[in-house]
Amino acid sequence: MQRAAKDFGEKLPDKSILIIPPDKGNIFFSYYPYNPDKYKSDEGYYDINDSDFLKNVDDSIFYESFNEGLRRSLNKYNLNLFFSDSIDAFLFNNKKNSYIFSVAQKELIEYTDTFEQKEMFDNALYVQEFERNNLVCNVWFEFSELDNDERSMEVLFNMQFTSDLFEGDFRKNWRTGEVTYEYTPYKLEIEDVYDLSFYTGYNSGDYIVDYLFNLFLEERIGEGRMQNYYRFDERSNTAQNAGNDKFIIIQR
């Protein structure tokens, strides 16, 4: 596996990638007063003006922060990188090992839920609850390989998440028996929206190279024989098990 990773790293200069960023019309904002994953049957509409962050998001900053993160990530790798303003150059480039990753849709979700901390003291359960703000950034890529009819288009999904953070512990006064919860809150701010968008782009860049790496491994090992999905480390040209840190392949 490590030999294959070294070979892949050496072949990166032969690969060309065209990135087509999301059209602003394909960026969506959704607000929920609850965790939508727990109530998927609820198709009610909730006014974005009731949100804490989405109503104040600057669309242009949100859009550009994602693109900048994606560009910075991919620039780490020794490959031929093209964006939508250089499509002609991409098409005139060597068409072998040429790949297109087009952002079909991007979504930002804001919702609130209840965060709980629990601890037992003397067989008594103490619970501290907080209302928590959450932000989820979803992105769908459509992948295709230029001049390769044998490889069908695939849809690749990436989700990144951030939320309010409460760092604390239950403390018991052993003289009085009183139990209190002492904590420090780290609440989301509007800048966290743009940071999340940037990180989603940056993370997606790594996932793109990892995806190509696993296609390379599949071709070398044989389709259907790979037991794991691997991450590629560009600093050392080595491989490691990706676990859940990867694209979700929706269509194959």
MARLUMPA-456408 format. One record per residue (C-alpha): residue in three letters; x negated, y, z. Coordinates in nm, 4 decimals. Each point is the difference from the previous one (the first is absolute). Layout:
REM MARLUMPA-456408
TORMI; r; c1; c2; c3
TORMI; Ala; X; Y; Z
...
***
This chain:
REM MARLUMPA-456408
TORMI; r; c1; c2; c3
TORMI; Met; 0.0000; 0.0000; 0.0000
TORMI; Gln; -0.2779; 0.2444; 0.0860
TORMI; Arg; -0.1741; -0.0778; -0.3277
TORMI; Ala; 0.3237; 0.0792; -0.1829
TORMI; Ala; 0.0279; 0.3303; 0.1887
TORMI; Lys; -0.3536; 0.0938; -0.1058
TORMI; Asp; 0.0827; -0.0831; -0.3634
TORMI; Phe; 0.3194; 0.2058; 0.0179
TORMI; Gly; -0.1886; 0.3000; 0.1380
TORMI; Glu; -0.2553; -0.0262; -0.2784
TORMI; Lys; 0.2795; -0.0094; -0.2606
TORMI; Leu; 0.1901; 0.3040; 0.1359
TORMI; Pro; -0.1744; 0.2401; -0.2440
TORMI; Asp; 0.1595; -0.2023; -0.2831
TORMI; Lys; 0.3521; 0.0567; 0.1327
TORMI; Ser; 0.2183; 0.2959; -0.0929
TORMI; Ile; 0.3018; 0.1082; 0.2029
TORMI; Leu; 0.2678; 0.2475; -0.1024
TORMI; Ile; 0.1955; 0.1478; 0.2909
TORMI; Ile; 0.3349; 0.1584; -0.0794
TORMI; Pro; 0.1100; 0.1929; 0.3128
TORMI; Pro; 0.3659; 0.0200; 0.1000
TORMI; Asp; 0.2267; 0.2296; -0.1925
TORMI; Lys; 0.1454; 0.2524; 0.2428
TORMI; Gly; 0.3441; -0.1220; -0.1018
TORMI; Asn; -0.0904; -0.3448; 0.1349
TORMI; Ile; -0.0866; 0.1219; 0.3503
TORMI; Phe; 0.2855; -0.0469; 0.2455
TORMI; Phe; 0.0637; 0.1127; 0.3575
TORMI; Ser; 0.2345; -0.1826; 0.2363
TORMI; Tyr; 0.1011; 0.0782; 0.3570
TORMI; Tyr; 0.1650; -0.2353; 0.2521
TORMI; Pro; 0.0893; 0.0528; 0.3660
TORMI; Tyr; -0.0955; -0.3660; 0.0642
TORMI; Asn; -0.2371; -0.2664; -0.1308
TORMI; Pro; 0.1457; -0.0865; -0.3434
TORMI; Asp; -0.1646; -0.3444; -0.0011
TORMI; Lys; 0.2256; -0.1011; 0.2907
TORMI; Tyr; 0.3201; 0.1237; -0.1627
TORMI; Lys; -0.0434; -0.0783; -0.3671
TORMI; Ser; 0.3730; -0.0421; -0.0522
TORMI; Asp; 0.0580; 0.3656; 0.0899
TORMI; Glu; 0.0004; 0.1910; -0.3284
TORMI; Gly; 0.1032; 0.3334; 0.1493
TORMI; Tyr; -0.1604; 0.3235; -0.1149
TORMI; Tyr; -0.1786; 0.2157; 0.2566
TORMI; Asp; -0.0733; 0.3638; -0.0731
TORMI; Ile; -0.3713; 0.0708; -0.0379
TORMI; Asn; 0.0612; 0.3342; 0.1728
TORMI; Asp; 0.0506; -0.1959; 0.3229
TORMI; Ser; -0.3567; -0.1338; -0.0217
TORMI; Asp; -0.2949; 0.1401; 0.1923
TORMI; Phe; -0.2543; -0.0192; -0.2826
TORMI; Leu; 0.1481; -0.0816; -0.3399
TORMI; Lys; 0.1908; 0.3264; -0.0235
TORMI; Asn; -0.3299; 0.1882; 0.0382
TORMI; Val; -0.2179; -0.2092; -0.2316
TORMI; Asp; -0.1735; 0.1903; -0.2789
TORMI; Asp; 0.0550; -0.2286; -0.3009
TORMI; Ser; -0.3144; 0.1187; -0.1770
TORMI; Ile; -0.2288; -0.0625; 0.3003
TORMI; Phe; 0.1584; -0.3407; 0.0566
TORMI; Tyr; -0.0506; -0.0887; -0.3668
TORMI; Glu; -0.3570; 0.1267; -0.0259
TORMI; Ser; -0.1134; -0.1533; 0.3297
TORMI; Phe; 0.0940; -0.3475; -0.1263
TORMI; Asn; -0.1807; 0.0539; -0.3305
TORMI; Glu; -0.3089; 0.1335; 0.1767
TORMI; Gly; -0.0125; -0.2994; 0.2342
TORMI; Leu; 0.0334; -0.2393; -0.2930
TORMI; Arg; -0.2720; 0.1775; -0.1963
TORMI; Arg; -0.2446; 0.0138; 0.2938
TORMI; Ser; 0.0460; -0.3673; 0.0746
TORMI; Leu; -0.0540; -0.1174; -0.3573
TORMI; Asn; -0.3008; 0.2277; -0.0452
TORMI; Lys; -0.1826; -0.2193; 0.2546
TORMI; Tyr; -0.0107; -0.2783; -0.2563
TORMI; Asn; -0.2313; -0.0166; -0.2972
TORMI; Leu; 0.2714; -0.0249; -0.2647
TORMI; Asn; 0.1398; 0.2080; -0.2862
TORMI; Leu; 0.2853; 0.2016; 0.1461
TORMI; Phe; 0.2575; 0.1894; -0.2063
TORMI; Phe; 0.3075; 0.1979; 0.0989
TORMI; Ser; 0.3061; 0.1020; -0.1988
TORMI; Asp; -0.1782; 0.3084; -0.1366
TORMI; Ser; -0.2541; -0.2260; -0.1729
TORMI; Ile; 0.2185; -0.2715; -0.1532
TORMI; Asp; -0.1505; 0.0470; -0.3481
TORMI; Ala; -0.3508; -0.0541; 0.1374
TORMI; Phe; 0.1207; -0.3138; 0.1782
TORMI; Leu; 0.1570; -0.1406; -0.3178
TORMI; Phe; -0.3147; 0.0678; -0.2032
TORMI; Asn; -0.2125; -0.1644; 0.2683
TORMI; Asn; -0.0977; -0.3659; -0.0173
TORMI; Lys; 0.3404; -0.1707; 0.0228
TORMI; Lys; -0.1350; -0.3154; 0.1568
TORMI; Asn; 0.0402; 0.0032; 0.3793
TORMI; Ser; 0.2261; 0.3074; -0.0170
TORMI; Tyr; 0.2834; 0.0266; 0.2517
TORMI; Ile; 0.2906; 0.2365; 0.0604
TORMI; Phe; 0.1445; 0.0756; 0.3427
TORMI; Ser; 0.3052; 0.2218; -0.0313
TORMI; Val; 0.1818; 0.1301; 0.3081
TORMI; Ala; 0.3617; -0.0888; -0.0722
TORMI; Gln; 0.1405; 0.1450; 0.3219
TORMI; Lys; -0.1100; 0.1579; 0.3266
TORMI; Glu; 0.2188; 0.0386; 0.3068
TORMI; Leu; -0.0309; 0.1743; 0.3342
TORMI; Ile; 0.2336; -0.1118; 0.2780
TORMI; Glu; 0.0505; 0.1704; 0.3341
TORMI; Tyr; 0.1941; -0.1673; 0.2787
TORMI; Thr; 0.0295; 0.0013; 0.3767
TORMI; Asp; 0.0114; -0.2981; 0.2308
TORMI; Thr; -0.0567; -0.0856; 0.3646
TORMI; Phe; -0.3455; -0.0983; 0.1210
TORMI; Glu; -0.0168; -0.2059; 0.3211
TORMI; Gln; -0.2739; -0.0778; 0.2505
TORMI; Lys; 0.0660; -0.2764; 0.2518
TORMI; Glu; -0.1809; -0.1367; 0.3027
TORMI; Met; 0.0796; -0.2284; 0.2933
TORMI; Phe; -0.0654; 0.0996; 0.3613
TORMI; Asp; 0.1019; -0.2381; 0.2796
TORMI; Asn; 0.2388; -0.1885; -0.2323
TORMI; Ala; 0.1700; 0.3253; -0.0998
TORMI; Leu; -0.0077; 0.1131; -0.3658
TORMI; Tyr; -0.0655; 0.3691; -0.0608
TORMI; Val; 0.0825; 0.1501; -0.3384
TORMI; Gln; -0.0984; 0.3388; -0.1383
TORMI; Glu; 0.1692; 0.1132; -0.3229
TORMI; Phe; -0.0945; 0.2763; -0.2431
TORMI; Glu; 0.1648; 0.1250; -0.3144
TORMI; Arg; -0.2626; -0.0389; -0.2708
TORMI; Asn; -0.0370; 0.1586; -0.3433
TORMI; Asn; -0.1261; -0.2272; -0.2787
TORMI; Leu; -0.1241; 0.0633; -0.3539
TORMI; Val; -0.0283; -0.2684; -0.2682
TORMI; Cys; -0.1631; 0.0529; -0.3393
TORMI; Asn; 0.0850; -0.2589; -0.2665
TORMI; Val; -0.1539; -0.0197; -0.3466
TORMI; Trp; 0.0678; -0.2339; -0.2928
TORMI; Phe; -0.2613; -0.0532; -0.2737
TORMI; Glu; 0.0642; -0.1595; -0.3374
TORMI; Phe; -0.3112; -0.1888; -0.1120
TORMI; Ser; -0.0862; -0.1083; -0.3521
TORMI; Glu; -0.3129; -0.0991; -0.1890
TORMI; Leu; -0.0696; 0.1640; -0.3328
TORMI; Asp; 0.0008; -0.2315; -0.3038
TORMI; Asn; 0.0742; -0.3110; 0.2030
TORMI; Asp; 0.3417; -0.1411; -0.0875
TORMI; Glu; -0.0598; -0.3017; 0.2206
TORMI; Arg; 0.0054; 0.2103; 0.3185
TORMI; Ser; 0.3503; 0.1192; 0.0827
TORMI; Met; 0.0709; 0.3268; 0.1768
TORMI; Glu; 0.0023; -0.0188; 0.3789
TORMI; Val; 0.1528; 0.2284; 0.2614
TORMI; Leu; -0.2220; 0.0651; 0.3018
TORMI; Phe; 0.1300; 0.1503; 0.3241
TORMI; Asn; -0.1846; 0.1824; 0.2774
TORMI; Met; 0.1480; 0.1351; 0.3244
TORMI; Gln; -0.1768; 0.2171; 0.2582
TORMI; Phe; 0.1454; 0.1177; 0.3301
TORMI; Thr; -0.0611; 0.2467; 0.2802
TORMI; Ser; 0.1982; 0.1053; 0.3073
TORMI; Asp; -0.0016; 0.1932; 0.3250
TORMI; Leu; -0.2415; -0.1554; 0.2454
TORMI; Phe; 0.0431; -0.0226; 0.3758
TORMI; Glu; -0.3082; -0.1064; 0.1930
TORMI; Gly; 0.0767; -0.0856; 0.3596
TORMI; Asp; 0.0379; -0.2516; 0.2806
TORMI; Phe; 0.2318; -0.0798; 0.2818
TORMI; Arg; -0.1421; 0.0968; 0.3376
TORMI; Lys; 0.1244; -0.1290; 0.3359
TORMI; Asn; -0.0499; 0.1797; 0.3241
TORMI; Trp; -0.0648; -0.2963; 0.2274
TORMI; Arg; 0.0782; 0.2044; 0.3126
TORMI; Thr; 0.3437; 0.1214; -0.1131
TORMI; Gly; 0.0804; -0.2683; -0.2569
TORMI; Glu; 0.0863; 0.2680; -0.2581
TORMI; Val; -0.0785; -0.0868; -0.3627
TORMI; Thr; -0.0618; 0.2769; -0.2513
TORMI; Tyr; -0.1105; 0.0088; -0.3627
TORMI; Glu; -0.2850; 0.2389; -0.0759
TORMI; Tyr; -0.0651; 0.0697; -0.3662
TORMI; Thr; -0.1385; 0.2357; -0.2625
TORMI; Pro; 0.2146; 0.0549; -0.3102
TORMI; Tyr; -0.1496; 0.0463; -0.3477
TORMI; Lys; 0.2881; 0.1290; -0.2081
TORMI; Leu; 0.0106; 0.0058; -0.3780
TORMI; Glu; -0.0395; 0.3338; -0.1751
TORMI; Ile; 0.0598; 0.1073; -0.3591
TORMI; Glu; -0.3703; -0.0454; -0.0830
TORMI; Asp; 0.0377; -0.3680; 0.0850
TORMI; Val; 0.2340; -0.0328; -0.2993
TORMI; Tyr; -0.2735; 0.1128; -0.2363
TORMI; Asp; -0.2616; -0.2090; 0.1810
TORMI; Leu; 0.2223; -0.3059; -0.0425
TORMI; Ser; 0.0420; 0.0740; -0.3705
TORMI; Phe; -0.3773; 0.0388; -0.0416
TORMI; Tyr; -0.0694; -0.3224; 0.1893
TORMI; Thr; 0.2585; -0.1906; -0.2053
TORMI; Gly; -0.1776; 0.1140; -0.3161
TORMI; Tyr; -0.3431; -0.0830; 0.1417
TORMI; Asn; 0.1144; -0.3392; 0.1228
TORMI; Ser; 0.1649; -0.0712; -0.3367
TORMI; Gly; -0.3317; 0.0630; -0.1755
TORMI; Asp; -0.1652; -0.2713; 0.2094
TORMI; Tyr; 0.2948; -0.2314; -0.0627
TORMI; Ile; -0.0323; 0.0545; -0.3774
TORMI; Val; -0.3613; -0.1168; 0.0005
TORMI; Asp; 0.0865; -0.2887; 0.2319
TORMI; Tyr; 0.2772; -0.1009; -0.2402
TORMI; Leu; -0.2417; -0.0053; -0.2949
TORMI; Phe; -0.2458; -0.1951; 0.2140
TORMI; Asn; 0.2586; -0.2686; 0.0676
TORMI; Leu; 0.0862; -0.0205; -0.3708
TORMI; Phe; -0.3713; -0.0507; -0.0623
TORMI; Leu; -0.0123; -0.2743; 0.2642
TORMI; Glu; 0.3104; -0.1656; -0.1397
TORMI; Glu; -0.1553; -0.0138; -0.3468
TORMI; Arg; -0.3187; -0.1491; 0.1432
TORMI; Ile; 0.1557; -0.2496; 0.2430
TORMI; Gly; 0.3090; -0.0850; -0.2011
TORMI; Glu; 0.3576; 0.1273; 0.0149
TORMI; Gly; 0.1946; -0.1347; 0.2955
TORMI; Arg; -0.3103; -0.1313; 0.1789
TORMI; Met; -0.0751; 0.3029; 0.2177
TORMI; Gln; 0.1045; -0.0508; 0.3612
TORMI; Asn; -0.0666; 0.3539; 0.1251
TORMI; Tyr; 0.0086; 0.3600; -0.1196
TORMI; Tyr; -0.3282; 0.1874; 0.0392
TORMI; Arg; -0.1225; 0.3541; 0.0584
TORMI; Phe; -0.3034; 0.1261; -0.1896
TORMI; Asp; -0.2637; 0.2003; 0.1898
TORMI; Glu; -0.1670; 0.2357; -0.2484
TORMI; Arg; -0.2836; 0.0865; 0.2395
TORMI; Ser; -0.1335; -0.3532; 0.0193
TORMI; Asn; 0.1712; -0.1716; -0.2967
TORMI; Thr; 0.1508; -0.2563; 0.2365
TORMI; Ala; 0.3435; -0.1529; 0.0545
TORMI; Gln; 0.2115; -0.0450; 0.3096
TORMI; Asn; 0.3454; -0.1378; 0.0673
TORMI; Ala; 0.2550; 0.2802; -0.0489
TORMI; Gly; 0.2710; -0.1433; 0.2243
TORMI; Asn; 0.2970; 0.2386; -0.0315
TORMI; Asp; -0.2200; 0.2914; -0.1065
TORMI; Lys; 0.0944; -0.0100; -0.3698
TORMI; Phe; 0.2600; 0.0788; -0.2631
TORMI; Ile; 0.3289; -0.1861; 0.0196
TORMI; Ile; 0.0579; -0.1491; -0.3450
TORMI; Ile; 0.3677; 0.0484; -0.0778
TORMI; Gln; 0.0065; -0.1280; -0.3556
TORMI; Arg; -0.2226; -0.2572; -0.1596
***
